[in-house]
């Protein structure tokens, strides 16, 4: 399973997102996406979309739509 992570700020708040790719196990399944708001070191899940996002670009687009942050650059880093 491939896993990618991004962290960013928007409107003074800190966010973290994790995208997991399950295609190696099931070719019909895409990425899952979970977005967390980080508040005083605690992660609070604010959005989850299991297994139906096609690629990382679409994961970034989903984040921008959900958080209403058009133009925000989302940079993904592969996790080992």
HTML snippet that shows the backbone in 3Dmol.js (N, CA, C, O; Angstrom):
<script src="https://3Dmol.org/build/3Dmol-min.js"></script>
<div id="view" style="width:600px;height:400px;position:relative"></div>
<script>
const pdb = `
ATOM      1  N   UNK A   1       0.838  -1.170   0.000  1.00  0.00           N
ATOM      2  CA  UNK A   1       0.000   0.000   0.000  1.00  0.00           C
ATOM      3  C   UNK A   1       0.887   1.238   0.000  1.00  0.00           C
ATOM      4  O   UNK A   1       1.805   1.351   0.812  1.00  0.00           O
ATOM      5  N   UNK A   2       0.617   2.143  -0.891  1.00  0.00           N
ATOM      6  CA  UNK A   2       1.321   3.426  -0.922  1.00  0.00           C
ATOM      7  C   UNK A   2       0.596   4.394   0.000  1.00  0.00           C
ATOM      8  O   UNK A   2      -0.633   4.394   0.075  1.00  0.00           O
ATOM      9  N   UNK A   3       1.372   5.223   0.704  1.00  0.00           N
ATOM     10  CA  UNK A   3       0.766   6.220   1.585  1.00  0.00           C
ATOM     11  C   UNK A   3       1.481   7.548   1.394  1.00  0.00           C
ATOM     12  O   UNK A   3       2.709   7.597   1.324  1.00  0.00           O
ATOM     13  N   UNK A   4       0.703   8.625   1.310  1.00  0.00           N
ATOM     14  CA  UNK A   4       1.234   9.964   1.112  1.00  0.00           C
ATOM     15  C   UNK A   4       0.678  10.883   2.188  1.00  0.00           C
ATOM     16  O   UNK A   4      -0.426  10.681   2.694  1.00  0.00           O
ATOM     17  N   UNK A   5       1.474  11.907   2.532  1.00  0.00           N
ATOM     18  CA  UNK A   5       1.073  12.825   3.599  1.00  0.00           C
ATOM     19  C   UNK A   5       1.364  14.257   3.168  1.00  0.00           C
ATOM     20  O   UNK A   5       2.325  14.521   2.446  1.00  0.00           O
ATOM     21  N   UNK A   6       0.516  15.178   3.625  1.00  0.00           N
ATOM     22  CA  UNK A   6       0.750  16.592   3.393  1.00  0.00           C
ATOM     23  C   UNK A   6       0.356  17.361   4.643  1.00  0.00           C
ATOM     24  O   UNK A   6      -0.540  16.947   5.379  1.00  0.00           O
ATOM     25  N   UNK A   7       1.021  18.470   4.879  1.00  0.00           N
ATOM     26  CA  UNK A   7       0.692  19.376   5.980  1.00  0.00           C
ATOM     27  C   UNK A   7       0.663  20.789   5.415  1.00  0.00           C
ATOM     28  O   UNK A   7       1.486  21.146   4.573  1.00  0.00           O
ATOM     29  N   UNK A   8      -0.288  21.588   5.884  1.00  0.00           N
ATOM     30  CA  UNK A   8      -0.399  22.956   5.387  1.00  0.00           C
ATOM     31  C   UNK A   8      -1.218  23.791   6.355  1.00  0.00           C
ATOM     32  O   UNK A   8      -1.904  23.261   7.229  1.00  0.00           O
ATOM     33  N   UNK A   9      -1.135  25.117   6.183  1.00  0.00           N
ATOM     34  CA  UNK A   9      -1.928  26.044   6.976  1.00  0.00           C
ATOM     35  C   UNK A   9      -2.933  26.731   6.080  1.00  0.00           C
ATOM     36  O   UNK A   9      -2.674  26.981   4.903  1.00  0.00           O
ATOM     37  N   UNK A  10      -4.091  27.033   6.656  1.00  0.00           N
ATOM     38  CA  UNK A  10      -5.131  27.774   5.942  1.00  0.00           C
ATOM     39  C   UNK A  10      -5.938  28.560   6.970  1.00  0.00           C
ATOM     40  O   UNK A  10      -6.458  27.993   7.931  1.00  0.00           O
ATOM     41  N   UNK A  11      -6.035  29.853   6.760  1.00  0.00           N
ATOM     42  CA  UNK A  11      -6.771  30.756   7.648  1.00  0.00           C
ATOM     43  C   UNK A  11      -6.345  30.587   9.111  1.00  0.00           C
ATOM     44  O   UNK A  11      -7.186  30.551  10.009  1.00  0.00           O
ATOM     45  N   UNK A  12      -5.045  30.484   9.335  1.00  0.00           N
ATOM     46  CA  UNK A  12      -4.510  30.402  10.685  1.00  0.00           C
ATOM     47  C   UNK A  12      -4.632  29.045  11.357  1.00  0.00           C
ATOM     48  O   UNK A  12      -4.271  28.897  12.525  1.00  0.00           O
ATOM     49  N   UNK A  13      -5.126  28.074  10.648  1.00  0.00           N
ATOM     50  CA  UNK A  13      -5.265  26.726  11.206  1.00  0.00           C
ATOM     51  C   UNK A  13      -4.297  25.773  10.519  1.00  0.00           C
ATOM     52  O   UNK A  13      -3.958  25.947   9.349  1.00  0.00           O
ATOM     53  N   UNK A  14      -3.859  24.770  11.260  1.00  0.00           N
ATOM     54  CA  UNK A  14      -2.934  23.770  10.742  1.00  0.00           C
ATOM     55  C   UNK A  14      -3.714  22.519  10.366  1.00  0.00           C
ATOM     56  O   UNK A  14      -4.570  22.060  11.122  1.00  0.00           O
ATOM     57  N   UNK A  15      -3.410  21.964   9.180  1.00  0.00           N
ATOM     58  CA  UNK A  15      -4.075  20.761   8.700  1.00  0.00           C
ATOM     59  C   UNK A  15      -3.040  19.731   8.269  1.00  0.00           C
ATOM     60  O   UNK A  15      -1.908  20.059   7.916  1.00  0.00           O
ATOM     61  N   UNK A  16      -3.465  18.490   8.310  1.00  0.00           N
ATOM     62  CA  UNK A  16      -2.654  17.372   7.840  1.00  0.00           C
ATOM     63  C   UNK A  16      -3.599  16.418   7.107  1.00  0.00           C
ATOM     64  O   UNK A  16      -4.732  16.203   7.539  1.00  0.00           O
ATOM     65  N   UNK A  17      -3.134  15.859   6.016  1.00  0.00           N
ATOM     66  CA  UNK A  17      -3.955  14.913   5.264  1.00  0.00           C
ATOM     67  C   UNK A  17      -3.122  13.695   4.912  1.00  0.00           C
ATOM     68  O   UNK A  17      -1.919  13.786   4.666  1.00  0.00           O
ATOM     69  N   UNK A  18      -3.793  12.550   4.895  1.00  0.00           N
ATOM     70  CA  UNK A  18      -3.147  11.289   4.535  1.00  0.00           C
ATOM     71  C   UNK A  18      -3.963  10.636   3.433  1.00  0.00           C
ATOM     72  O   UNK A  18      -5.175  10.457   3.552  1.00  0.00           O
ATOM     73  N   UNK A  19      -3.266  10.283   2.351  1.00  0.00           N
ATOM     74  CA  UNK A  19      -3.894   9.588   1.222  1.00  0.00           C
ATOM     75  C   UNK A  19      -3.251   8.209   1.124  1.00  0.00           C
ATOM     76  O   UNK A  19      -2.027   8.082   1.123  1.00  0.00           O
ATOM     77  N   UNK A  20      -4.084   7.187   1.042  1.00  0.00           N
ATOM     78  CA  UNK A  20      -3.593   5.811   0.926  1.00  0.00           C
ATOM     79  C   UNK A  20      -4.099   5.218  -0.371  1.00  0.00           C
ATOM     80  O   UNK A  20      -5.266   5.372  -0.733  1.00  0.00           O
ATOM     81  N   UNK A  21      -3.201   4.536  -1.064  1.00  0.00           N
ATOM     82  CA  UNK A  21      -3.543   3.911  -2.344  1.00  0.00           C
ATOM     83  C   UNK A  21      -3.608   2.404  -2.146  1.00  0.00           C
ATOM     84  O   UNK A  21      -2.623   1.764  -1.778  1.00  0.00           O
ATOM     85  N   UNK A  22      -4.788   1.853  -2.398  1.00  0.00           N
ATOM     86  CA  UNK A  22      -5.007   0.421  -2.203  1.00  0.00           C
ATOM     87  C   UNK A  22      -4.971  -0.367  -3.509  1.00  0.00           C
ATOM     88  O   UNK A  22      -5.295  -1.554  -3.509  1.00  0.00           O
ATOM     89  N   UNK A  23      -4.585   0.257  -4.623  1.00  0.00           N
ATOM     90  CA  UNK A  23      -4.646  -0.402  -5.932  1.00  0.00           C
ATOM     91  C   UNK A  23      -3.788  -1.654  -6.024  1.00  0.00           C
ATOM     92  O   UNK A  23      -4.086  -2.543  -6.821  1.00  0.00           O
ATOM     93  N   UNK A  24      -2.733  -1.744  -5.230  1.00  0.00           N
ATOM     94  CA  UNK A  24      -1.904  -2.954  -5.287  1.00  0.00           C
ATOM     95  C   UNK A  24      -2.658  -4.171  -4.756  1.00  0.00           C
ATOM     96  O   UNK A  24      -2.383  -5.303  -5.155  1.00  0.00           O
ATOM     97  N   UNK A  25      -3.605  -3.933  -3.857  1.00  0.00           N
ATOM     98  CA  UNK A  25      -4.404  -5.030  -3.307  1.00  0.00           C
ATOM     99  C   UNK A  25      -5.691  -5.252  -4.097  1.00  0.00           C
ATOM    100  O   UNK A  25      -6.150  -6.386  -4.236  1.00  0.00           O
ATOM    101  N   UNK A  26      -6.264  -4.182  -4.605  1.00  0.00           N
ATOM    102  CA  UNK A  26      -7.541  -4.260  -5.307  1.00  0.00           C
ATOM    103  C   UNK A  26      -7.545  -3.223  -6.431  1.00  0.00           C
ATOM    104  O   UNK A  26      -7.693  -2.032  -6.156  1.00  0.00           O
ATOM    105  N   UNK A  27      -7.387  -3.641  -7.685  1.00  0.00           N
ATOM    106  CA  UNK A  27      -7.265  -2.705  -8.807  1.00  0.00           C
ATOM    107  C   UNK A  27      -8.470  -1.781  -9.001  1.00  0.00           C
ATOM    108  O   UNK A  27      -8.335  -0.722  -9.615  1.00  0.00           O
ATOM    109  N   UNK A  28      -9.625  -2.156  -8.496  1.00  0.00           N
ATOM    110  CA  UNK A  28     -10.821  -1.331  -8.679  1.00  0.00           C
ATOM    111  C   UNK A  28     -10.960  -0.229  -7.639  1.00  0.00           C
ATOM    112  O   UNK A  28     -11.870   0.596  -7.722  1.00  0.00           O
ATOM    113  N   UNK A  29     -10.070  -0.213  -6.670  1.00  0.00           N
ATOM    114  CA  UNK A  29     -10.159   0.746  -5.574  1.00  0.00           C
ATOM    115  C   UNK A  29      -9.080   1.799  -5.751  1.00  0.00           C
ATOM    116  O   UNK A  29      -7.944   1.470  -6.094  1.00  0.00           O
ATOM    117  N   UNK A  30      -9.418   3.055  -5.522  1.00  0.00           N
ATOM    118  CA  UNK A  30      -8.453   4.140  -5.652  1.00  0.00           C
ATOM    119  C   UNK A  30      -7.885   4.547  -4.306  1.00  0.00           C
ATOM    120  O   UNK A  30      -7.598   3.702  -3.458  1.00  0.00           O
ATOM    121  N   UNK A  31      -7.728   5.839  -4.119  1.00  0.00           N
ATOM    122  CA  UNK A  31      -7.167   6.400  -2.902  1.00  0.00           C
ATOM    123  C   UNK A  31      -8.247   6.630  -1.857  1.00  0.00           C
ATOM    124  O   UNK A  31      -9.394   6.941  -2.179  1.00  0.00           O
ATOM    125  N   UNK A  32      -7.860   6.470  -0.615  1.00  0.00           N
ATOM    126  CA  UNK A  32      -8.687   6.957   0.487  1.00  0.00           C
ATOM    127  C   UNK A  32      -8.028   8.248   0.967  1.00  0.00           C
ATOM    128  O   UNK A  32      -6.813   8.409   0.853  1.00  0.00           O
ATOM    129  N   UNK A  33      -8.818   9.148   1.494  1.00  0.00           N
ATOM    130  CA  UNK A  33      -8.301  10.444   1.947  1.00  0.00           C
ATOM    131  C   UNK A  33      -8.888  10.760   3.311  1.00  0.00           C
ATOM    132  O   UNK A  33     -10.100  10.678   3.511  1.00  0.00           O
ATOM    133  N   UNK A  34      -8.019  11.124   4.249  1.00  0.00           N
ATOM    134  CA  UNK A  34      -8.449  11.571   5.558  1.00  0.00           C
ATOM    135  C   UNK A  34      -7.753  12.890   5.859  1.00  0.00           C
ATOM    136  O   UNK A  34      -6.536  13.001   5.716  1.00  0.00           O
ATOM    137  N   UNK A  35      -8.527  13.893   6.276  1.00  0.00           N
ATOM    138  CA  UNK A  35      -7.995  15.215   6.590  1.00  0.00           C
ATOM    139  C   UNK A  35      -8.189  15.467   8.077  1.00  0.00           C
ATOM    140  O   UNK A  35      -9.257  15.213   8.633  1.00  0.00           O
ATOM    141  N   UNK A  36      -7.141  15.970   8.706  1.00  0.00           N
ATOM    142  CA  UNK A  36      -7.162  16.270  10.139  1.00  0.00           C
ATOM    143  C   UNK A  36      -6.874  17.741  10.364  1.00  0.00           C
ATOM    144  O   UNK A  36      -6.060  18.335   9.655  1.00  0.00           O
ATOM    145  N   UNK A  37      -7.536  18.332  11.347  1.00  0.00           N
ATOM    146  CA  UNK A  37      -7.176  19.664  11.815  1.00  0.00           C
ATOM    147  C   UNK A  37      -6.319  19.457  13.057  1.00  0.00           C
ATOM    148  O   UNK A  37      -6.707  18.726  13.969  1.00  0.00           O
ATOM    149  N   UNK A  38      -5.158  20.098  13.094  1.00  0.00           N
ATOM    150  CA  UNK A  38      -4.235  19.960  14.217  1.00  0.00           C
ATOM    151  C   UNK A  38      -4.459  21.145  15.146  1.00  0.00           C
ATOM    152  O   UNK A  38      -4.285  22.299  14.754  1.00  0.00           O
ATOM    153  N   UNK A  39      -4.847  20.846  16.379  1.00  0.00           N
ATOM    154  CA  UNK A  39      -5.122  21.898  17.355  1.00  0.00           C
ATOM    155  C   UNK A  39      -4.398  21.555  18.655  1.00  0.00           C
ATOM    156  O   UNK A  39      -4.723  20.567  19.314  1.00  0.00           O
ATOM    157  N   UNK A  40      -3.421  22.372  19.015  1.00  0.00           N
ATOM    158  CA  UNK A  40      -2.614  22.146  20.227  1.00  0.00           C
ATOM    159  C   UNK A  40      -2.016  20.744  20.262  1.00  0.00           C
ATOM    160  O   UNK A  40      -2.003  20.092  21.306  1.00  0.00           O
ATOM    161  N   UNK A  41      -1.524  20.290  19.124  1.00  0.00           N
ATOM    162  CA  UNK A  41      -0.878  18.990  19.043  1.00  0.00           C
ATOM    163  C   UNK A  41      -1.820  17.811  18.905  1.00  0.00           C
ATOM    164  O   UNK A  41      -1.367  16.677  18.749  1.00  0.00           O
ATOM    165  N   UNK A  42      -3.119  18.052  18.960  1.00  0.00           N
ATOM    166  CA  UNK A  42      -4.104  16.978  18.815  1.00  0.00           C
ATOM    167  C   UNK A  42      -4.655  16.956  17.399  1.00  0.00           C
ATOM    168  O   UNK A  42      -4.936  18.003  16.816  1.00  0.00           O
ATOM    169  N   UNK A  43      -4.807  15.753  16.849  1.00  0.00           N
ATOM    170  CA  UNK A  43      -5.368  15.577  15.512  1.00  0.00           C
ATOM    171  C   UNK A  43      -6.860  15.293  15.614  1.00  0.00           C
ATOM    172  O   UNK A  43      -7.278  14.348  16.283  1.00  0.00           O
ATOM    173  N   UNK A  44      -7.649  16.114  14.951  1.00  0.00           N
ATOM    174  CA  UNK A  44      -9.094  15.910  14.915  1.00  0.00           C
ATOM    175  C   UNK A  44      -9.521  15.647  13.485  1.00  0.00           C
ATOM    176  O   UNK A  44      -9.356  16.509  12.623  1.00  0.00           O
ATOM    177  N   UNK A  45     -10.066  14.468  13.220  1.00  0.00           N
ATOM    178  CA  UNK A  45     -10.493  14.121  11.869  1.00  0.00           C
ATOM    179  C   UNK A  45     -11.671  15.008  11.465  1.00  0.00           C
ATOM    180  O   UNK A  45     -12.679  15.075  12.168  1.00  0.00           O
ATOM    181  N   UNK A  46     -11.531  15.688  10.326  1.00  0.00           N
ATOM    182  CA  UNK A  46     -12.612  16.555   9.870  1.00  0.00           C
ATOM    183  C   UNK A  46     -13.210  16.101   8.537  1.00  0.00           C
ATOM    184  O   UNK A  46     -14.276  16.570   8.141  1.00  0.00           O
ATOM    185  N   UNK A  47     -12.519  15.186   7.846  1.00  0.00           N
ATOM    186  CA  UNK A  47     -13.035  14.700   6.561  1.00  0.00           C
ATOM    187  C   UNK A  47     -12.434  13.331   6.281  1.00  0.00           C
ATOM    188  O   UNK A  47     -11.240  13.112   6.488  1.00  0.00           O
ATOM    189  N   UNK A  48     -13.273  12.410   5.808  1.00  0.00           N
ATOM    190  CA  UNK A  48     -12.793  11.089   5.410  1.00  0.00           C
ATOM    191  C   UNK A  48     -13.536  10.656   4.152  1.00  0.00           C
ATOM    192  O   UNK A  48     -14.756  10.795   4.066  1.00  0.00           O
ATOM    193  N   UNK A  49     -12.801  10.137   3.187  1.00  0.00           N
ATOM    194  CA  UNK A  49     -13.376   9.648   1.932  1.00  0.00           C
ATOM    195  C   UNK A  49     -12.688   8.324   1.610  1.00  0.00           C
ATOM    196  O   UNK A  49     -11.565   8.327   1.107  1.00  0.00           O
ATOM    197  N   UNK A  50     -13.333   7.204   1.885  1.00  0.00           N
ATOM    198  CA  UNK A  50     -12.677   5.910   1.700  1.00  0.00           C
ATOM    199  C   UNK A  50     -12.734   5.381   0.274  1.00  0.00           C
ATOM    200  O   UNK A  50     -13.812   5.202  -0.292  1.00  0.00           O
ATOM    201  N   UNK A  51     -11.579   5.137  -0.287  1.00  0.00           N
ATOM    202  CA  UNK A  51     -11.406   4.299  -1.484  1.00  0.00           C
ATOM    203  C   UNK A  51     -12.066   4.744  -2.783  1.00  0.00           C
ATOM    204  O   UNK A  51     -12.301   3.890  -3.637  1.00  0.00           O
ATOM    205  N   UNK A  52     -12.374   5.995  -2.989  1.00  0.00           N
ATOM    206  CA  UNK A  52     -12.971   6.310  -4.284  1.00  0.00           C
ATOM    207  C   UNK A  52     -12.441   7.584  -4.927  1.00  0.00           C
ATOM    208  O   UNK A  52     -13.149   8.226  -5.703  1.00  0.00           O
ATOM    209  N   UNK A  53     -11.218   7.951  -4.617  1.00  0.00           N
ATOM    210  CA  UNK A  53     -10.572   9.074  -5.288  1.00  0.00           C
ATOM    211  C   UNK A  53      -9.533   8.498  -6.240  1.00  0.00           C
ATOM    212  O   UNK A  53      -8.737   7.645  -5.848  1.00  0.00           O
ATOM    213  N   UNK A  54      -9.534   8.954  -7.478  1.00  0.00           N
ATOM    214  CA  UNK A  54      -8.756   8.327  -8.534  1.00  0.00           C
ATOM    215  C   UNK A  54      -7.241   8.493  -8.368  1.00  0.00           C
ATOM    216  O   UNK A  54      -6.495   7.532  -8.556  1.00  0.00           O
ATOM    217  N   UNK A  55      -6.778   9.700  -8.016  1.00  0.00           N
ATOM    218  CA  UNK A  55      -5.330   9.931  -7.937  1.00  0.00           C
ATOM    219  C   UNK A  55      -5.007  11.034  -6.916  1.00  0.00           C
ATOM    220  O   UNK A  55      -5.912  11.619  -6.322  1.00  0.00           O
ATOM    221  N   UNK A  56      -3.721  11.310  -6.719  1.00  0.00           N
ATOM    222  CA  UNK A  56      -3.313  12.318  -5.745  1.00  0.00           C
ATOM    223  C   UNK A  56      -3.764  13.717  -6.138  1.00  0.00           C
ATOM    224  O   UNK A  56      -4.095  14.531  -5.275  1.00  0.00           O
ATOM    225  N   UNK A  57      -3.779  13.991  -7.402  1.00  0.00           N
ATOM    226  CA  UNK A  57      -4.252  15.309  -7.862  1.00  0.00           C
ATOM    227  C   UNK A  57      -5.705  15.524  -7.424  1.00  0.00           C
ATOM    228  O   UNK A  57      -6.064  16.600  -6.947  1.00  0.00           O
ATOM    229  N   UNK A  58      -6.525  14.498  -7.589  1.00  0.00           N
ATOM    230  CA  UNK A  58      -7.918  14.592  -7.162  1.00  0.00           C
ATOM    231  C   UNK A  58      -8.034  14.692  -5.639  1.00  0.00           C
ATOM    232  O   UNK A  58      -8.962  15.317  -5.126  1.00  0.00           O
ATOM    233  N   UNK A  59      -7.095  14.075  -4.918  1.00  0.00           N
ATOM    234  CA  UNK A  59      -7.080  14.220  -3.461  1.00  0.00           C
ATOM    235  C   UNK A  59      -6.850  15.682  -3.089  1.00  0.00           C
ATOM    236  O   UNK A  59      -7.523  16.215  -2.207  1.00  0.00           O
ATOM    237  N   UNK A  60      -5.900  16.326  -3.761  1.00  0.00           N
ATOM    238  CA  UNK A  60      -5.634  17.743  -3.514  1.00  0.00           C
ATOM    239  C   UNK A  60      -6.832  18.611  -3.848  1.00  0.00           C
ATOM    240  O   UNK A  60      -7.157  19.539  -3.107  1.00  0.00           O
ATOM    241  N   UNK A  61      -7.489  18.317  -4.956  1.00  0.00           N
ATOM    242  CA  UNK A  61      -8.683  19.060  -5.350  1.00  0.00           C
ATOM    243  C   UNK A  61      -9.784  18.897  -4.307  1.00  0.00           C
ATOM    244  O   UNK A  61     -10.466  19.863  -3.965  1.00  0.00           O
ATOM    245  N   UNK A  62      -9.958  17.681  -3.802  1.00  0.00           N
ATOM    246  CA  UNK A  62     -10.968  17.418  -2.772  1.00  0.00           C
ATOM    247  C   UNK A  62     -10.682  18.238  -1.518  1.00  0.00           C
ATOM    248  O   UNK A  62     -11.604  18.797  -0.924  1.00  0.00           O
ATOM    249  N   UNK A  63      -9.421  18.315  -1.111  1.00  0.00           N
ATOM    250  CA  UNK A  63      -9.043  19.117   0.060  1.00  0.00           C
ATOM    251  C   UNK A  63      -9.391  20.578  -0.173  1.00  0.00           C
ATOM    252  O   UNK A  63      -9.982  21.222   0.693  1.00  0.00           O
ATOM    253  N   UNK A  64      -9.028  21.107  -1.343  1.00  0.00           N
ATOM    254  CA  UNK A  64      -9.302  22.519  -1.636  1.00  0.00           C
ATOM    255  C   UNK A  64     -10.805  22.805  -1.624  1.00  0.00           C
ATOM    256  O   UNK A  64     -11.224  23.867  -1.162  1.00  0.00           O
ATOM    257  N   UNK A  65     -11.608  21.887  -2.117  1.00  0.00           N
ATOM    258  CA  UNK A  65     -13.063  22.071  -2.118  1.00  0.00           C
ATOM    259  C   UNK A  65     -13.615  21.997  -0.697  1.00  0.00           C
ATOM    260  O   UNK A  65     -14.401  22.857  -0.298  1.00  0.00           O
ATOM    261  N   UNK A  66     -13.221  20.994   0.065  1.00  0.00           N
ATOM    262  CA  UNK A  66     -13.745  20.809   1.416  1.00  0.00           C
ATOM    263  C   UNK A  66     -13.372  21.953   2.354  1.00  0.00           C
ATOM    264  O   UNK A  66     -14.176  22.360   3.192  1.00  0.00           O
ATOM    265  N   UNK A  67     -12.148  22.473   2.213  1.00  0.00           N
ATOM    266  CA  UNK A  67     -11.685  23.537   3.105  1.00  0.00           C
ATOM    267  C   UNK A  67     -11.866  24.921   2.508  1.00  0.00           C
ATOM    268  O   UNK A  67     -11.518  25.922   3.135  1.00  0.00           O
ATOM    269  N   UNK A  68     -12.411  24.985   1.295  1.00  0.00           N
ATOM    270  CA  UNK A  68     -12.650  26.258   0.604  1.00  0.00           C
ATOM    271  C   UNK A  68     -11.367  27.090   0.527  1.00  0.00           C
ATOM    272  O   UNK A  68     -11.341  28.259   0.914  1.00  0.00           O
ATOM    273  N   UNK A  69     -10.310  26.460   0.021  1.00  0.00           N
ATOM    274  CA  UNK A  69      -9.026  27.158  -0.100  1.00  0.00           C
ATOM    275  C   UNK A  69      -8.509  27.041  -1.532  1.00  0.00           C
ATOM    276  O   UNK A  69      -7.478  26.414  -1.779  1.00  0.00           O
ATOM    277  N   UNK A  70      -9.228  27.645  -2.469  1.00  0.00           N
ATOM    278  CA  UNK A  70      -8.812  27.628  -3.874  1.00  0.00           C
ATOM    279  C   UNK A  70      -7.413  28.209  -4.015  1.00  0.00           C
ATOM    280  O   UNK A  70      -7.053  29.169  -3.334  1.00  0.00           O
ATOM    281  N   UNK A  71      -6.644  27.623  -4.892  1.00  0.00           N
ATOM    282  CA  UNK A  71      -5.302  28.117  -5.163  1.00  0.00           C
ATOM    283  C   UNK A  71      -4.250  27.609  -4.191  1.00  0.00           C
ATOM    284  O   UNK A  71      -3.063  27.862  -4.392  1.00  0.00           O
ATOM    285  N   UNK A  72      -4.646  26.911  -3.161  1.00  0.00           N
ATOM    286  CA  UNK A  72      -3.688  26.369  -2.192  1.00  0.00           C
ATOM    287  C   UNK A  72      -2.919  25.221  -2.837  1.00  0.00           C
ATOM    288  O   UNK A  72      -3.518  24.303  -3.397  1.00  0.00           O
ATOM    289  N   UNK A  73      -1.603  25.276  -2.756  1.00  0.00           N
ATOM    290  CA  UNK A  73      -0.779  24.212  -3.321  1.00  0.00           C
ATOM    291  C   UNK A  73      -0.663  23.083  -2.308  1.00  0.00           C
ATOM    292  O   UNK A  73      -0.278  23.301  -1.159  1.00  0.00           O
ATOM    293  N   UNK A  74      -0.995  21.888  -2.742  1.00  0.00           N
ATOM    294  CA  UNK A  74      -0.911  20.702  -1.894  1.00  0.00           C
ATOM    295  C   UNK A  74       0.268  19.863  -2.389  1.00  0.00           C
ATOM    296  O   UNK A  74       0.256  19.364  -3.514  1.00  0.00           O
ATOM    297  N   UNK A  75       1.273  19.715  -1.545  1.00  0.00           N
ATOM    298  CA  UNK A  75       2.461  18.929  -1.908  1.00  0.00           C
ATOM    299  C   UNK A  75       2.452  17.635  -1.102  1.00  0.00           C
ATOM    300  O   UNK A  75       2.479  17.654   0.128  1.00  0.00           O
ATOM    301  N   UNK A  76       2.414  16.513  -1.813  1.00  0.00           N
ATOM    302  CA  UNK A  76       2.358  15.200  -1.181  1.00  0.00           C
ATOM    303  C   UNK A  76       3.767  14.625  -1.019  1.00  0.00           C
ATOM    304  O   UNK A  76       4.609  14.768  -1.906  1.00  0.00           O
ATOM    305  N   UNK A  77       4.013  13.982   0.107  1.00  0.00           N
ATOM    306  CA  UNK A  77       5.284  13.323   0.379  1.00  0.00           C
ATOM    307  C   UNK A  77       4.978  11.853   0.645  1.00  0.00           C
ATOM    308  O   UNK A  77       4.134  11.525   1.480  1.00  0.00           O
ATOM    309  N   UNK A  78       5.674  10.970  -0.073  1.00  0.00           N
ATOM    310  CA  UNK A  78       5.447   9.534   0.111  1.00  0.00           C
ATOM    311  C   UNK A  78       6.004   9.105   1.461  1.00  0.00           C
ATOM    312  O   UNK A  78       7.118   9.477   1.830  1.00  0.00           O
ATOM    313  N   UNK A  79       5.228   8.328   2.186  1.00  0.00           N
ATOM    314  CA  UNK A  79       5.635   7.799   3.486  1.00  0.00           C
ATOM    315  C   UNK A  79       6.128   6.372   3.309  1.00  0.00           C
ATOM    316  O   UNK A  79       5.582   5.617   2.504  1.00  0.00           O
ATOM    317  N   UNK A  80       7.140   6.011   4.044  1.00  0.00           N
ATOM    318  CA  UNK A  80       7.690   4.653   3.968  1.00  0.00           C
ATOM    319  C   UNK A  80       7.129   3.778   5.047  1.00  0.00           C
ATOM    320  O   UNK A  80       7.482   2.602   5.134  1.00  0.00           O
TER     321      UNK A  80
END
`;
const viewer = $3Dmol.createViewer("view");
viewer.addModel(pdb, "pdb");
viewer.setStyle({}, {cartoon: {color: "spectrum"}});
viewer.zoomTo();
viewer.render();
</script>
